[in-house]
């Protein structure tokens, strides 16, 4: 989606990708065909792999302040909640479904929540996408919601708490 809407995108909204990355995702959906479930989600994070939460925790250990974009809004989604909901989709007809966490945030708001939940004193300096200077365009608003009865997920802060607890547990060897 191009991010021009100021309300959540639903499954019937026409996609309008801004970049080659978005176009390849749309082509992938088409390649899956009519006899498939397609799950659209956003801003995925969890205790393993590369993701925004793990990056912020690492930067928070290294710095007193981090600069984070504050003009892009989405629905941060915990992969554990998404996995459970994806299983539930198999009981629904084939089609495209939006499955994201409840709530929404900017990247800067998410970073502040990460530091708060982790008990870190790191400050967030809110910057614009233009200040970040990334070559590929990013949508200003990318919140997804389902109009087709896809499972609803808990608020993103619940997933954030689970993620940070899991990371801290694995770091302490528990």
C-alpha positions, 0 to 999 in steps of 0.5 A: 500500500502507498500509505496515503490512507489515514485509516487501517488498510483492509483486504478489499483496499487496492494495493499500490506498492511504492517500491520494487520490494512491495511489487514483488510481494504483490506478485508473490500473492498473485503467484499463490493463486486462488487456492491459497491463504495469503497472510499480510502482516507488518513490522514483525518482531520476536526473540530471534533473528534480525528485527527492530526490537533486537536492534534497539536493545543492542543500540540501547546497550551501546548508546545514550540516544538513538535516532528513530523515524517518527513519521511512519506508523504501523502495527508492530506484530509479535511472530508468536501471536502471528504463528498461532493466528495463522493456524486458525486461518486454515479454518477460513476460506482461501483468500488474502487476510490481514493479520496484525497486532492490535494497536499502532505506533510509529517506529519512535514510539515502538523504540521508546516502548522497547527501552521502557519495557527493558528498563533502559535509560536510552533516549529516542531522538525523533527524526523524519524519514527524509532525515534518515535518508533511505533510498527506497520509499516507505509508506507513512501509514501501513496499519492493516486490519481485517474485514474478513474475520481473520483472527485478532491478535493481542496488543503489540505491547503484549508481544513486546513484553514476551519478546523482551522476557524471552531475550533476557531469559536466553541471555541469562541462560535460563 
